[in-house]
Amino acid sequence: MQKTDSKKIRYIFICTFLFCISLSHAQKNKTYSFPEREYKSAVEMFKLEQYGAAKDMFSLVYEAIPEKYDLRKEQSLYHMGICAAFLFHDDAEKIILTFIEEYPENAYIDKLWFYLGNYYFNQSAYRKALHAYERIEQRMIPKENLTEYEFKLGYAYFVAEKFKEAKPLLSKAKDKESQYKSKALFYYSHILYTEKNYHSALMGFEKLAGEDSYSSIVPFYISHIYFALGDYQKIIQQSNHLLANSTQKRLPEINRIIAQSHYQVKQYEQAIPYFTAYSEKTELLTCDDFYEIGVCYYKSKQYEKAIELLTKSFCKDNDSINQYVYFSLGDCYLKTNQKEFASNAFLQAYELKKNPIITEDALYAYAKLQYEITTNPFVPSISAFEKFLNEFPQSNYKNEAEHFLSNIYLTTKNYKAAIASLEKIQHKSITLLNAYQRVLYFRGIELYNNKDFTEAEKYFNLAIENNYNPLIYAQSLYWKGEMNYQQRKYEEAINNYNLFLSSGHASQSSEYAMAFYNVGYAQFKLKQYPLALRNFNSFLQQDLSKYDKKILADANNRIGDCHYMASALPTAIESYEKVIALNVYDVDYALYQKALSQGGLRLYDTKISTLDTLLEKYPHSNFVKDAQIEMANTYILIGNNAKAEEIYTHFIEKNPKSPYLKTALLKLGLIYFNTEQDEKALTVFKKIVKNYPKTQESATALKNIETIYSTSGNIEEFFVYVKNVSFANITAENQDTIMYNAASEKYFNKQFDDAAKGFDAYIERFPKGVFATQAHFYNAECAMRKSDYDKALTNYEYVIQNPMDPFEITALQNAADIYYRKENYVQSLSNYTLLQQKSTIPSQQTDALLGMTRSSYFNKDYSKAITLSEMLLKEPKLSNEQKDEAHLIMARSALEINDLNKANQEYKLLSKSSKSDYVSEALYHIAYITYKQDNLLEAEKKIFEILTNISNDYWLAKSYILLGDIYLQKENSFQAKHTYMSIIENYEGEDLRLIASEKYNAIIAQEEALEKQRKEEMIKTEEQNTPETIE
């Protein structure tokens, strides 16, 4: 309103003045001279501080005078600039700079620079103001303007952050009484504060503390200075006053200073509310903030909250603090019973190695935890205590560490690491030597279960050499025997079993009774039946209350077999009857063998009765076909051809693909032949010749056909018939036989290279010879010995296409195995399927079914693999190893088709296997499936439950990566990062290390991005917390 009135008055004044001029011109006053009078009027108005009117009048005069160096023109431009500056007109800068350019020698240039500087200053154009002030010679400044000049120039330097130049100017201004005194003192004190001259700065700020203009900002400075000087109690004492007088903008920072003051004097609980107030108003906390707040919660025993904050407090390039953070985290995790996390944290604290006391305590705490939880295989408790004792030999914890270490050697399952650790110890006590023998033995067992017999033998031998515990010495001998038996080295097996049995402590071991059983089997395999009989009987004399009755039945069957082979048939029958009485295992076999024994004693009626029992009670037995043939044969022996004919006829009708078919046909033909039913006999014999050429049965049949025709006087008819029988050429047959016999003689004399050449020549000369099938078979066997699988396969395929007993089954088996080895799973499946259909040997049928299952799995026919696995598991004599593989294939197949429940069920069964690799894989997948079902807590729990039982490094590493994934999904990047790092630093396989590295680097990149954002926010906050200018 005042500005508007001023303009109005000025307008009226100028109009009146111009009217008077016009009037005087009209009157033609002779004493008036333009523009002298106007110039004097402008000067008068300037003196009266009527700057607007004066400016306009000076402008009129300036324009009216053409001469540049007319004093009035010069002075008019000069005053126009001053008026414009006083009035803050936009043209002030232009007018003044024009004057300076036009009249550079004017005596009042300095004064004009001063006015221009003030004009800029008042416009907050401090850089321009500084430029103007710096043009002035200070001696030219009037005394009354000197203080103003000193303050404004000093402030302009201050804003330009030229504190060195600003400081002396502000110092002068603060000591003079003027409107600038307090301002100068404030900015002068601020400079002292930035120079860390806290005591002098404090004196200045305290002088300003009572002034209202500074009441909201001075406390901020004073609190910072107290904090810098370490006078934390003063800040605490003044905390209420500081908070009450703080602006909202500075309130978070004041809360932080108060909180940190409590923190510095170890009043951790009192610090927490102030830290809370600070953090609630701060968008991004720094790692230092997280550290101090976390320590407060840690010291206040609020461990869960401390963990949450301390895991975010790690700063780059600050390992001294980071070591303490890790140690504190370890203690927090320990207090909250999170021992695995505590273990990782203590390990990290040890590895930073900044503070020697923390380093020692951290390594000992880590080693103790490893002893308690025994989960991390990559830096196990063994090496942790070993490292501790080596690095801190004089530690107060030394005796306790040695005690723990000796216990670990006796309980660990990481035998490989234990052996490596013990072998590093130069002087072992007797306790450690006992432990050494033990871990050697169990490492041997572990390798044995994994079928690595070569390595297993090495460790069993070492356990035998380091004989400090006689029981382990004996057990090592036993398992060497087991290993030899598995490798079919029966003589070596017998030797080791006998060494075991003869050792003084064998009877104290759990293997004692089974040693008799196993040595009996080895001798049985070598057909040492009397020795085998003795050991099987010794087995039955042991305490077998804890053994499965199936083993008792099996032992009695073998005893019966030994008597049978020795022709002690009545005694054999007694043993078989014990198996039948037990009625738990291989009863069908016992019945069949009992019947054969009765036949040997010519007890034909009782033999038939026994066979009837077998057929009635076990209609699906593998011995049914054998029993039927044997029964028919027995009826022939007792002269009951009609009954024999009935059985053979029924067998032929029901078993068109049986390998016994040609035998049954021949027997039936002979019945007809012997009972003078020649037409029926001819029909059967001709069928044999046609369907089974080049076999012994076809040769016998052909001879009988010749006899029938000859006896009936139709020999010409025989000659006509025989022309169509390819193998009946007598001349060719003789040549054929000579060449084949020469090659086969080489083969059976083990001259396999020469035999192979002979068979090749025979096959080339007689591609369809009488012995073509045999030649191809033995040629294939020679090729197998030289690992020439392609040649072997070609020959086996011929045998399969031209089958002949006993070669067809072996050819199918070996061809299937070769195709499987070549990863031709379609063809291997086809051959295993034929083998399973044609074989009559139960163990061979089982192996074929296993081959079918494997081939289906690797052919990615997962549903079929599951179906075949289920069939396999129904086999009555399946070994534990075969059962495990069936469960493994089912589990893997179910996982492939995303049937997680089925996979989980199978892996649970597999987790009880004796094979450590299977157990490791199963345990990992049980946890993985739980993770895939989004049950993170249960998955994490399962991993911790299973880690001690996983011995395979690959699955162990996979489990830790999975654990890291779980932590990451639970937003615990701290634990995820360190879990991945344990794989990167300690696992040897490049595949999983690469996966762990990628996951670790992703977390680091995310953390670095967040830290960068935090720093940017911190700089922004600091800038905002810089005291605003006080005008």
LUMSEZA-647156 format. One record per residue (C-alpha): x, y, z; residue in three letters. Coordinates in steps of 0.2 Angstrom, whole numbers, plus 5000, padded with zeros to 4 digits. Each point is the difference from the previous one (the first is absolute). Last residue first. Layout:
LUMSEZA-647156
XYZAla;...
***
This chain:
LUMSEZA-647156
509749395035Glu;500449835009Ile;500649884987Thr;499449825003Glu;501149895011Pro;500749844991Thr;498749875005Asn;499349994982Gln;501749984993Glu;500349865013Glu;498449924995Thr;500450004981Lys;501749935004Ile;499249865010Met;498749974987Glu;501449984987Glu;500949895012Lys;498449895003Arg;499749984981Gln;501849944998Lys;499849885014Glu;498449934992Leu;500949984983Ala;501449925009Glu;498849885009Glu;499249954984Gln;501649974991Ala;500649905015Ile;498549895000Ile;500149974982Ala;501949965002Asn;499549865013Tyr;498849924989Lys;501250004985Glu;501449945011Ser;498949855007Ala;499649944982Ile;501850014995Leu;500649915016Arg;498749874996Leu;500749964983Asp;501950035004Glu;500049865013Gly;501350035014Glu;498850075014Tyr;500950105013Asn;500050194995Glu;498650014988Ile;498949885010Ile;500250095017Ser;499750164990Met;498349944995Tyr;499649985019Thr;500750175004His;498950094987Lys;498449915005Ala;500450045019Gln;500150184996Phe;498650004987Ser;498749955013Asn;498550054989Glu;499149835003Lys;500349964982Gln;501850045002Leu;500149885015Tyr;499249864990Ile;501150034986Asp;501549995011Gly;499449845007Leu;499849934983Leu;501850054996Ile;500549915016Tyr;499049844995Ser;500850004983Lys;501850015008Ala;499549855011Leu;499349914985Trp;501750034991Tyr;501049965015Asp;499249835003Asn;500049965019Ser;498250075004Ile;499549945017Asn;500650155010Thr;499150114988Leu;498349915002Ile;499250095014Glu;500650174996Phe;499449984982Ile;498349945007Lys;499850155011Lys;500350124985Glu;498749904990Ala;498750015014Glu;500350195002Leu;499950024981Leu;498449904996Asn;499850074982Asp;499649824993Gln;501750024991Lys;500950025016Tyr;499249845007Thr;500649914984Ile;501750075002Tyr;500149945018Ala;499549824995Ile;501250034985His;501550035010Tyr;499749855012Leu;499749884985Ala;501650064991Glu;501049975016Ser;499249835004Val;500449944982Tyr;501850055001Asp;500149925017Ser;499549834995Lys;499249915015Ser;498350074995Ser;498950085013Lys;499850164990Ser;499449904986Leu;498349975008Leu;499850195003Lys;500650034982Tyr;498549894994Glu;498750095010Gln;500750174995Asn;500049954981Ala;498249945001Lys;499450165009Asn;501050114988Leu;499249934984Asp;500950134989Asn;500249884985Ile;501950015003Glu;499949985019Leu;499049844998Ala;501349934988Ser;501450055013Arg;499049925014Ala;499649844990Met;501849984994Ile;500650025018Leu;498749885007His;500549874987Ala;501950035003Glu;499749975019Asp;499149844997Lys;501449944989Gln;501350045013Glu;498949915013Asn;500049854990Ser;498449944992Leu;499549825003Lys;498150015000Pro;499850134986Glu;498650125004Lys;501250145000Leu;500449974982Leu;498150024995Met;500050175009Glu;501650054991Ser;499249954983Leu;498550115003Thr;501150155006Ile;501149984984Ala;498549994989Lys;499450165007Ser;501750084998Tyr;500349954982Asp;501550124999Lys;501049874991Asn;501250005015Phe;498549955011Tyr;499449864988Ser;501749934998Ser;500349995019Arg;498349915002Thr;500349884986Met;501749965007Gly;499349975017Leu;498749884992Leu;501549914992Ala;500949995017Asp;498449925008Thr;499849884986Gln;501849955002Gln;499849975018Ser;498549904997Pro;500849884987Ile;498749954987Thr;500550144988Ser;498950024985Lys;498850155005Gln;501350105010Gln;501349984986Leu;498850064987Leu;499650155010Thr;501850035003Tyr;500349994982Asn;498750134995Ser;500550125015Leu;501849994994Ser;499450054982Gln;499050155006Val;501450055012Tyr;501450014988Asn;501150085013Glu;501549914993Lys;500249915017Arg;498149964999Tyr;500249924983Tyr;501549905006Ile;499049945016Asp;498549954989Ala;501249914988Ala;500849915015Asn;498449945008Gln;499249954983Leu;501549904995Ala;500149925017Thr;498249944998Ile;500249944982Glu;501549905003Phe;499449855010Pro;499049964990Asp;499850064982Met;499350164993Pro;500350054982Asn;499550195001Gln;500750015017Ile;501549914995Val;500250114985Tyr;499850165012Glu;501449935011Tyr;501250004985Asn;499750184995Thr;500050055019Leu;501749925003Ala;500750094985Lys;499450175006Asp;500549965018Tyr;501949974996Asp;500450005019Ser;501449874996Lys;499149875011Arg;498350054992Met;500749964983Ala;500449825005Cys;498349985008Glu;499250064983Ala;501049874990Asn;499449875013Tyr;498250054996Phe;500350024981His;500849834999Ala;498649925011Gln;498650074988Thr;500949954984Ala;500449825007Phe;498949914986Val;500650134987Gly;499050144994Lys;501450124997Pro;501149854997Phe;501750074992Arg;499950185007Glu;499349945017Ile;501449865001Tyr;501450134996Ala;499450125013Asp;499849865012Phe;501849954997Gly;500750185001Lys;499050025017Ala;500849835006Ala;501750064996Asp;499850165011Asp;499149905013Phe;501349875004Gln;499149955016Lys;500149814996Asn;498150004999Phe;500150134986Tyr;501449924990Lys;499049835001Glu;498550104994Ser;500950064984Ala;500649834995Ala;498349925005Asn;499150134988Tyr;501149954985Met;499849825002Ile;498250015003Thr;499650104985Asp;501049884989Gln;499049855007Asn;498450094998Glu;500350054982Ala;500149824996Thr;498549945011Ile;498850134994Asn;498749995013Ala;500250185006Phe;498950074987Ser;498549885002Val;499050014984Asn;501049854992Lys;499649905016Val;498249984995Tyr;500349934983Val;501349885008Phe;498849955013Phe;498749964987Glu;501349894992Glu;500249915017Ile;498249955001Asn;500249825006Gly;499050045016Ser;501649965010Thr;501050124989Ser;498750145001Tyr;499949995019Ile;501949985002Thr;500350154989Glu;498850105010Ile;500849955016Asn;501750064993Lys;499250164995Leu;499350025018Ala;501749975008Thr;500850134988Ala;498650125004Ser;500249985018Glu;501950034999Gln;499650164991Thr;500450054982Lys;498250034996Pro;498850045014Tyr;498350044992Asn;500149894984Lys;500949855008Val;498950015016Ile;498450014990Lys;500649854990Lys;500249905016Phe;498350055006Val;499149954984Thr;501149844998Leu;499549955018Ala;498250024997Lys;500149904984Glu;501149875009Asp;498949965015Gln;501149845003Glu;499950035019Thr;501950045000Asn;499850124986Phe;498550095008Tyr;500950015016Ile;501650064991Leu;499050144991Gly;499450065017Leu;501850005007Lys;500650094984Leu;498550135002Leu;500450035018Ala;501850034996Thr;499650114986Lys;498850105012Leu;501250025014Tyr;500650174994Pro;498250055002Ser;499150104987Lys;498549894997Pro;499849975018Asn;498149955003Lys;499849884986Glu;501749925001Ile;499849985019Phe;498249924998His;500749884987Thr;501549965011Tyr;498949975015Ile;498749894991Glu;501449904992Glu;500849965016Ala;498449955007Lys;499749884986Ala;501849945000Asn;499849945018Asn;501549884999Gly;500850055017Ile;501450094991Leu;498950084988Ile;498950075015Tyr;501750075007Thr;500350094983Asn;498350085001Ala;500350055018Met;501750084995Glu;499250094986Ile;498750075011Gln;501250045014Ala;501150104988Asp;498650104994Lys;499450045017Val;501750045007Phe;499950194997Asn;498549995012Ser;498350074995His;499049845004Pro;500849995017Tyr;498949905012Lys;499349884987Glu;501549984989Leu;501249985014Leu;498849875009Thr;499949904984Asp;501950004998Leu;500149935018Thr;498749864995Ser;500949964984Ile;501649985010Lys;499149895013Thr;499449894986Asp;501749994992Tyr;501049965016Leu;501449954988Arg;501350075013Leu;500550124986Gly;498250044997Gly;499850045019Gln;501550124998Ser;499250084985Leu;498450025010Ala;500950085014Lys;500850124988Gln;498350054994Tyr;499350025017Leu;501550105006Ala;499950114985Tyr;498150035003Asp;500450045018Val;501250134995Asp;499650115015Tyr;498850005015Val;499249835002Asn;501249955015Leu;499349824998Ala;500550004981Ile;501750065004Val;500249875013Lys;499449874987Glu;501450054988Tyr;501249965014Ser;499349835003Glu;499949964982Ile;501950044998Ala;500349885014Thr;499149864990Pro;500950054984Leu;501849995006Ala;500450004981Ser;501550125004Ala;499250144989Met;498349965009Tyr;500950025017His;500750174995Cys;498350054993Asp;499149965016Gly;501350105010Ile;499650144987Arg;498249995003Asn;500250005019Asn;501150164998Ala;498650084990Asp;498749965012Ala;501050075015Leu;500350154989Ile;498150024997Lys;499849985019Lys;500650185002Asp;501450015013Tyr;499950065017Lys;499749835008Ser;501449934990Leu;501149955015Asp;501349894991Gln;499849814996Gln;499250044983Leu;501650094994Phe;501049855005Ser;498949894989Asn;500350124985Phe;501850005004Asn;500249815000Arg;498949984984Leu;501150134991Ala;501549895004Leu;499249844994Pro;499350094984Tyr;501650084994Gln;499050044984Lys;501050174998Leu;498350095002Lys;499649895015Phe;501750055008Gln;499550184998Ala;498349975007Tyr;500749915015Gly;501250145003Val;498450115000Asn;499049905013Tyr;501549975011Phe;500450195000Ala;498150045003Met;500249935017Ala;501450125005Tyr;499550164991Glu;499350085016Ser;501749995008Ser;500549935017Gln;500349824992Ser;501350084988Ala;501150065015His;501449875000Gly;500249994981Ser;499749824993Ser;498350054993Leu;500750164992Phe;501449914992Leu;498849874994Asn;498950134992Tyr;501650084992Asn;500549834992Asn;498349964994Ile;499850164991Ala;501749984992Glu;499449834993Glu;498450074995Tyr;500650154990Lys;498250024993Arg;500250195002Gln;498650005012Gln;500849865009Tyr;501750105001Asn;499050155008Met;499249895013Glu;501749925004Gly;500850185002Lys;498550035011Trp;500449865012Tyr;501950055000Leu;499550185005Ser;498949935014Gln;501449905007Ala;501150165001Tyr;498650105007Ile;499849885014Leu;501849995003Pro;500150195003Asn;501850074998Tyr;500449914984Asn;500550134988Asn;500549884986Glu;498249925000Ile;499250174999Ala;501250054986Leu;499549844991Asn;498250045002Phe;500450174993Tyr;500849944984Lys;498749864998Glu;498650144999Ala;501050094987Glu;500049854988Thr;498249955005Phe;499150164995Asp;498349925002Lys;499350155009Asn;499649895015Asn;501849944999Tyr;500650185000Leu;499050045016Glu;500749845008Ile;501850054996Gly;499750175007Arg;499349925015Phe;501649895003Tyr;501250154997Leu;498950105012Val;500249875013Arg;501949984998Gln;500350185001Tyr;498950015016Ala;501049875008Asn;501650104995Leu;499250165007Leu;499749925017Thr;501849925000Ile;500650184998Ser;500550064982Lys;501650094997His;500150074982Gln;498250054998Ile;499750034982Lys;499449824997Glu;498750035013Leu;499250144990Ser;500049914983Ala;499349855009Ile;498650105008Ala;499650094984Ala;499749834991Lys;499149935015Tyr;498650135000Asn;498949905011Lys;500850065016Thr;499849925017Thr;501749945005Leu;501050134992Tyr;498850135007Ile;500349945018Asn;501950024998Ser;499750184993Leu;498950055014Phe;501349955013His;501450094990Glu;498950165000Ala;499749995019Glu;501849985003Asn;500550154989Lys;498650135005Tyr;501250105010Asn;501050034984Ser;501849964999Gln;499949904983Pro;498950134992Phe;500349984981Glu;500349825000Asn;498849955014Leu;498650114991Phe;500349934983Lys;499949825007Glu;498450055009Phe;499250064984Ala;500849864989Ser;499049885010Ile;498550105002Ser;499750014982Pro;500450144987Val;499149934985Phe;499049875009Pro;498950125009Asn;498849915011Thr;500949935015Thr;498750095012Ile;500949995017Glu;501849984994Tyr;499850134987Gln;499450115013Leu;501549975011Lys;501150044984Ala;499150164997Tyr;500150065018Ala;501949965000Tyr;500250094983Leu;499150155007Ala;500950015016Asp;501750004992Glu;499550134986Thr;499150115013Ile;501650015010Ile;501150024985Pro;498950154994Asn;500250024981Lys;499949814995Lys;498650014987Leu;499949814999Glu;499649985019Tyr;498550124998Ala;499449914985Gln;500149835009Leu;499150075015Phe;498650054989Ala;499849844991Asn;500049905016Ser;498750125007Ala;498949974985Phe;500149815003Glu;499750025019Lys;498450104999Gln;499649975018Asn;499550185003Thr;501550045011Lys;501149914988Leu;499350114986Tyr;500350155010Cys;501849955004Asp;500449964982Gly;499350174995Leu;501150095013Ser;501549914993Phe;499550044982Tyr;499750195005Val;501750005009Tyr;500949944984Gln;499050134990Asn;500650145011Ile;501849954997Ser;499649954982Asp;499550184994Asn;500450004982Asp;498249974995Lys;498750025014Cys;499049875008Phe;498550065010Ser;498549914992Lys;500349835009Thr;500250115016Leu;498250064999Leu;499049844999Glu;501249915011Ile;499850145014Ala;498149994999Lys;500149815003Glu;501350025014Tyr;499150135011Gln;501349975013Lys;500250195003Ser;501849994994Lys;499449924984Tyr;498650134998Tyr;501350145002Cys;501249914989Val;498749994986Gly;499650195002Ile;501950044998Glu;500349884985Tyr;498450044991Phe;500550195001Asp;501849964995Asp;499349904984Cys;499050164996Thr;498150015002Leu;498950054986Leu;498450105001Glu;500350075017Thr;498550065010Lys;499749835008Glu;501849975002Ser;500350165011Tyr;498549965011Ala;500649825002Thr;501850065004Phe;499350125013Tyr;499049855008Pro;501549884999Ile;501350125009Ala;499349975017Gln;500249814998Glu;501850024995Tyr;500650125013Gln;501849964996Lys;500750185001Val;500250004981Gln;498349924997Tyr;499250135011His;500850144989Ser;499649914984Gln;498250005005Ala;500150195004Ile;500950034983Ile;498749894991Arg;498550095008Asn;500850174995Ile;500149944982Glu;498249944999Pro;499450175007Leu;501050104988Arg;498650024987Lys;498650015014Gln;500950155007Thr;500949975017Ser;499750115015Asn;499149865010Ala;501249864994Leu;501550105006Leu;499250055017His;499549825003Asn;501749934996Ser;501050135010Gln;500649885013Gln;500349874987Ile;501050124989Ile;501050065016Lys;500349825004Gln;500749964983Tyr;501450135001Asp;501149904988Gly;500650174992Leu;499249954983Ala;498449965010Phe;500050165009Tyr;500350094983Ile;498649914992His;498850055014Ser;500650184999Ile;499750014982Tyr;498249935001Phe;499750115015Pro;500550154989Val;498749964987Ile;498350025008Ser;500450145012Ser;501050104987Tyr;498850144996Ser;499350005017Asp;501750055008Glu;500549925016Gly;501149874992Ala;501050124990Leu;501450025013Lys;500049815002Glu;500349994981Phe;501650105001Gly;500749925015Met;499649834992Leu;501050054985Ala;501550045010Ser;499949835009His;499649904984Tyr;501450064989Asn;499649854989Lys;500350114985Glu;498249984995Thr;499550065017Tyr;501150154999Leu;499250044983Ile;498349985009His;500650125013Ser;500450134987Tyr;498349984992Tyr;499150025017Phe;501150155006Leu;499850094983Ala;498149985002Lys;500050065017Ser;501050164996Lys;499250044984Tyr;498750135006Gln;501550095007Ser;501250015015Glu;501649944995Lys;500949845005Asp;499049884989Lys;500550104984Ala;501949985003Lys;499849815002Ser;498949994985Leu;501350094990Leu;501449895007Pro;499049834997Lys;499350034983Ala;501749994990Glu;500549835009Lys;498249954999Phe;499950004981Lys;498449905000Glu;499250114986Ala;498650035013Val;501450055013Phe;500950114987Tyr;498350104997Ala;499850005019Tyr;501750085003Gly;499750134986Leu;498350045008Lys;500750015017Phe;501550114996Glu;499050114989Tyr;498750035013Glu;501350045013Thr;500850124988Leu;498550094995Asn;500150145013Glu;501850024997Lys;499850034982Pro;500849874989Ile;501450074990Met;501349925011Arg;499349834996Gln;500450014982Glu;498549934991Ile;500149884986Arg;499849855012Glu;498350065005Tyr;499349994983Ala;500649824996His;499449955018Leu;498350074996Ala;500049914984Lys;500349835009Arg;498850055013Tyr;498550034989Ala;498849995015Ser;499150154992Gln;500550115016Asn;501849954997Phe;499950054981Tyr;499350175004Tyr;501350025015Asn;501449954987Gly;499350134988Leu;500050135014Tyr;501849965005Phe;500650004981Trp;499250185000Leu;501050055015Lys;501649934992Asp;499650094983Ile;499850175009Tyr;501650084994Ala;499549984982Asn;501449934989Glu;499049854993Pro;498650124993Tyr;499149924986Glu;500349825006Glu;499750035018Ile;498550104995Phe;499349864989Thr;500349885014Leu;499050115012Ile;498550024988Ile;500049824995Lys;500049935018Glu;498750125006Ala;498849964985Asp;499049885010Asp;499650135013His;500549965018Phe;499450175005Leu;501750045009Phe;500949924985Ala;499050104987Ala;500350165010Cys;501949965000Ile;500049974982Gly;499050164996Met;501250105011His;501549954989Tyr;499150034984Leu;499550175006Ser;501850045006Gln;500749964983Glu;498750104991Lys;500250155012Arg;501949994998Leu;499950014981Asp;501249874995Tyr;498849914988Lys;499350174992Glu;498249974994Pro;499150065015Ile;498149975000Ala;500149815003Glu;501050025016Tyr;498950145006Val;498449904997Leu;500849845008Ser;500550115015Phe;498250065002Met;499449824999Asp;501349945013Lys;499650145011Ala;498149965000Ala;500449825005Gly;501350045012Tyr;499150135011Gln;501449985013Glu;499950195004Leu;501850014994Lys;499449924984Phe;498650124998Met;501250155002Glu;501249924987Val;498549984988Ala;499550185002Ser;501750064997Lys;500149904983Tyr;498350074995Glu;500650175003Arg;501549984990Glu;499049924985Pro;499550124994Phe;500550195004Ser;498750115008Tyr;500450195004Thr;499150074984Lys;498349935005Asn;499149964984Lys;498350005008Gln;499549844990Ala;501649925006His;499650045018Ser;498349924997Leu;500749854992Ser;501349985014Ile;498650025013Cys;499049864992Phe;501549894999Leu;500250025019Phe;498149975003Thr;500149844989Cys;501649945009Ile;499350035017Phe;498349914996Ile;501049854993Tyr;501149995016Arg;498550015011Ile;499249854991Lys;501649905000Lys;500150025019Ser;498249965003Asp;500249834990Thr;501649965010Lys;499150045016Gln;498649884996Met;
***
